[in-house]
Amino acid sequence: MDKLLYLSMTAATNTQLSQATISSNLSNLEMPAFKADLEQFRSMPVFGDGHPSRAYAMSERPGIDYTHGTINKTGNPLDVAINGDGWIAVQAPDGSEAYTRRGDMRINTSGFLENGNGQLVYGNGGPIALPPAEEVVIGTDGTISIRPLGQDEKSLAVLDRIRLVNPPIEDINKSPDGLFRLRNGQLAKVDASVNVAPESLERSNVSMVGAMARMIETARLFELNIKAMSAAEENDEVATRMLSLN
């Protein structure tokens, strides 16, 4: 009975881990350009005395769903969405360079350009600083131009350019802070072919219907495993009573 209890217990535990991943995806449904974490179950043999005739379920994250979300027009001059493949370089909380596709930008109180997560956006020389201006215009190549205070609409001056990169997908990895980095720890090179859609945002690629269906499925699996644990306990009690009769 202990073996049945162990297998059902590990299955229930890993089902909860899978549910946590699905819940995380659902909680980021409205986050611009969010990339969903994938999850799956895998059968693992139980080794011990004799042959591994039993198997337990293990939940794991096989990777990230890099599918692009739909692009919606917002009308906000500071919003940008990556057209096709590519990433925006930002400053991670630890001060290092990392990459994201989140483009809901704003100017913070210090005059620096940052995204909705408060991460400073990188330009050619580091974080982009914007002086007070009548207007800020972001071009499709990531170029940032401003119209200085008191100047007419034709007086646009190029200030900087958003650092846009496009490393191969197999070379990047999602970090616990939600940002992406190169697996080898190096910095990605600027890719002039990456372009953006101004005044637009990319939506999350999480499918609410798919995630909810998966959540219901894992909830039922959890219930089945709890029932198996209860059955193991009942069988153990019956066996104990039978042995006590001898």
Secondary structure as GFF3:
##gff-version 3
##sequence-region A 1 246
A	DSSP	alpha_helix	2	27	.	.	.	ID=ss1
A	DSSP	beta_strand	40	45	.	.	.	ID=ss2
A	DSSP	beta_strand	55	60	.	.	.	ID=ss3
A	DSSP	beta_strand	71	73	.	.	.	ID=ss4
A	DSSP	beta_strand	80	83	.	.	.	ID=ss5
A	DSSP	beta_strand	87	91	.	.	.	ID=ss6
A	DSSP	beta_strand	97	100	.	.	.	ID=ss7
A	DSSP	beta_strand	105	107	.	.	.	ID=ss8
A	DSSP	beta_strand	113	115	.	.	.	ID=ss9
A	DSSP	beta_strand	122	123	.	.	.	ID=ss10
A	DSSP	beta_strand	126	127	.	.	.	ID=ss11
A	DSSP	beta_strand	133	138	.	.	.	ID=ss12
A	DSSP	beta_strand	143	148	.	.	.	ID=ss13
A	DSSP	beta_strand	157	161	.	.	.	ID=ss14
A	DSSP	beta_strand	164	165	.	.	.	ID=ss15
A	DSSP	three_ten_helix	169	171	.	.	.	ID=ss16
A	DSSP	beta_strand	172	174	.	.	.	ID=ss17
A	DSSP	beta_strand	180	182	.	.	.	ID=ss18
A	DSSP	beta_strand	195	198	.	.	.	ID=ss19
A	DSSP	beta_strand	200	202	.	.	.	ID=ss20
A	DSSP	alpha_helix	208	245	.	.	.	ID=ss21
###
